[in-house]
Amino acid sequence: MRIQRMRAVFGRLEDRTLSLEPGLNVISGGNEAGKSTWAAFLAAMLYGVDTRARSKGAEVPVKIKYAPWSGKPMAGRMELDWNGRNVVLERSSAQAPLGTLKAFDRDSGSPIPELGGADCGEILTGVEESVFRKSAFLQQRGQAVSADPQLEKRLSGLVAGGSEDYAFTEIDAKLKKLQNALQYNQIGLIPKARAELDGIDEALDRAARLLRQQAKTAAELKALREEEAELVRINAGTEALRQRDLRRAAAESRSALEAAQSERAALEARCAGLPAPDVLGSMKEDVRELRAALESAEMEDRMDPVEAPAVPKDERFPDPDPKKVRAQADREAAFVRRANDMYPQRERSWAMAKYLIPAVTAVIAAWLLLLFSSNPNKIYLFSVCGITVLVGLILFIEYRQRAASRRALDYAAQILARYGCVDSEGIDRAAEDYLRKLEAFRAAQEAAARKTEARSARSAQLAERETALLDRMRAGGADCGNLDAAERWLRQAGDDRLALDQAQRDERRAAEQYERLRPHAGQGLSVPEEDLSEFASYDLAVVRDRLSRCRAAMVPLRSEADRLDGAISQIGDTLALHARREQTRARIARLEQRYAAILLARRALKDADEDLRARFAPMLCRRAGELFSELTGGAYDRVSLDRDMQVTVHPVGSPVDRPLSCLSGGTVDQLWLALRLAICDLLLPEAPIVLDDALVYFDDERLKTALTLLRKLGKTRQILLFTCQDREKRILDQKE
C-alpha cells in the first residue's frame, strides 16, 4: 500500500492537501505547523475515530483534540495505491466524527465493498489498529512497545503455521476469568455456594426462632384486641355524653349569638350619625393639637408673664421727663460752678476792702482834719462826712455781696449733698445714670407692648381655630359649645365606635362558635340517656388516649406478626431446606473439582506458551538486534525480549546485558525504532511507516545512520518522517 495524497479538515488543517512520494518522505515544519495533526489524520482515515474515548488526565481523545478549528465537521480524503488499484477513501462526519466511510476506484468510480466496513484499516495494513500503533506508527512521546494481545497473537502466528487464532494472553485470560468466576478471594461460585449453604443452615435456625416469636406476638396481640374492644365501648358511651353536652352548648351559643346581634344592632344605631372613623380620627387629632396649643400658650403666659416695667425713681430728679432731668442737672451744675467761682473772688475783695478802705478813709479824714484845722470851713466837714458815708456804704455793699456769696455757696453745698457728689461733674454723672435708666425703661416698655400685641394675636388665632373646629364638629353632628364639650363628645364617640367594634367581634366569635356547634344541635344520642350514668366518671380525652396508645401498640405487633409470617413463608418448608442443603453440598464438591481442573489447564497452557515464545521471540530479537546494531554503528549486537515485552540489550564486548534504564534517551529511542522496524518487517511488510518527531534525540552521526537505514527500507515500503527540524533534509541532500 502506498499513499499518494491526503486532504483534511481536521484540527488546524483547514482543507489542506499533502502529496506523498514512494519511499522516504521527509515533511518538516516548525512547531504547530500541523505535522502531528497529519500523522493523527492518517491513522484516523485508516481506522476511524473512537467516539467512546474519554479524557483521562492530560490525555484528550481524538474527537476533541482534533475538532476542526473552523467549527466545520471533520472530513478527509486519502488517495492510495493498493494491489495495483488507485483507491480513494473518503470519510465524513454525518453522525459521528469521520464515522461515514466511502471507498471507490479512482479510475472507474466503482465502489470497493471490502474497504467500506469498520475493518478498512486492518485490510489495507494487514493488522489491527493496536498493532499498527505499536509497530508502524511511531511518535516522540509514545515510542515504547508494550504488551498487547493482538500484537502477541500476530507474532505467535509467525511460528504457528500462519494461524493467528492463538494468543496465550487471551486464552490464559479466559481460563483466569473462569477460575475467578469459581473463586477469587471471597467471591465466585464456590464462595457463593458455601455462603448459600451457610444461609440454609442459618435459615433453619431462624425458622425455629421465628416460630417461637410468632406464638409470643399472637398472645400479646390477642390481649390488646380485647383491651381495644372494651375501650371502644367506653369511648362510645363517653362520646354520647359529649354529644349531649355539645347539644346543650349549641343552644347556649345560639342564645349568645342572638344577644350579641342585639347588642351590635343597638350600637350601630347609636353610631349611625357619627362621622366616618377617619373623619373622627381627624377631629380628635385637631382637638388634641388645639388643646396642646392652648396649654402651651397658657404655660407660656404663666412662665413668662407680660409685666409693665416700673418707672425708675430718683429723689434727686422729681420729674422723670428726660428733658427736665437734663435741664435740672445743667441748671444746678451751672449754679454750683458759679458759686464755687464767685466765693473765693468775693472773699479776696472783702479782705482787701476790710483793711484798705478804713485805712484810706483814715488818711483822707486826717488830711481833711488837718486841712480843716487850718481852714475851718463847713465844706470840708461835709466832704469828710460824705466820704465817710461813702466808704461805709461801700463796706456795707461789699458785706451784703459777701453774705449773698456765702448763701450761694451754702446752697451749692446742699445741692452737692443731695446728689452725693463733690463737684458739678458728679451732678452730670448722676443725670446720665438716671437718663440711662429712663432709656432702659422706655425699651422695656416697648418690648412689653410688642409681647402683649403678639400674645393677643396668638389668642385671637387660637380662638379662631377653636371656633372653626367647633363649627366643623357641629356640622358633623356634635353637640358642643366649647373645647371641653368637644373632647367629651369625641371620647363618647370613640367609646361608641370601640364598643361597636367589640360587639362585632363578639358577634363573629359567637357566630363561629355556633357554626361549630350547630351540627350537634339536632343530633340524637347513640346510647339511651338512662345508660349514660355508667360513663360519667370517664374522661373522654383519657379514654381516647388509652385507645390510641392501645391501637398504636397493636401496629408494631401486627407488623411484627406480618413480618414473622412473611419471614416464615420466605424460609419455606424445613424439609425442603434440608434437601437444598444436601444439593448445595454436592454442588460445592463439583465446583471445587472444576476449579482444580482449571488450575491444571493454566499450568499446562503456560508451559506451551513458553515453548511457543521460545520459537518466535528469537526471530523478532534477531531482526531487532540487526537493526539496532546498524543504528548504533555496531555498539550493540543483541536485543532480548521477555514475555511482558521488557527489553534488554547487549553492548559489544560486555559480559552482561543492560536494561533500558542504563541507556541514554537517544539510545532508547533508537532501540524502540529498531524493535518497531523489526515488527514491521515481520508483520506489516507493505504498510507505510509513520515517524512523528521520532529522531529528535538522535545525534548527527546516528541520525545519518538512521536516515541511511530508512532510505534503504524506503526502497520496499513508503515511510513518512515528520520533523520539526531541517537536519534530516540537510543530511539527505548531502548524501545525494
PyMOL commands that set and color helices and strands:
alter all, ss='L'
color gray80, all
select helices_A, chain A and resi 35-47+62-65+113-115+120-125+129-133+149-157+168-182+189-270+277-303+322-374+378-419+424-475+483-520+529-535+540-571+574-631+660-662+665-683+700-713+727-735
alter helices_A, ss='H'
color red, helices_A
select strands_A, chain A and resi 2-10+13-19+24-28+75-82+85-92+100-105+137-139+636-641+647-651+658-659+689-692+719-723
alter strands_A, ss='S'
color yellow, strands_A
deselect
rebuild
show_as cartoon
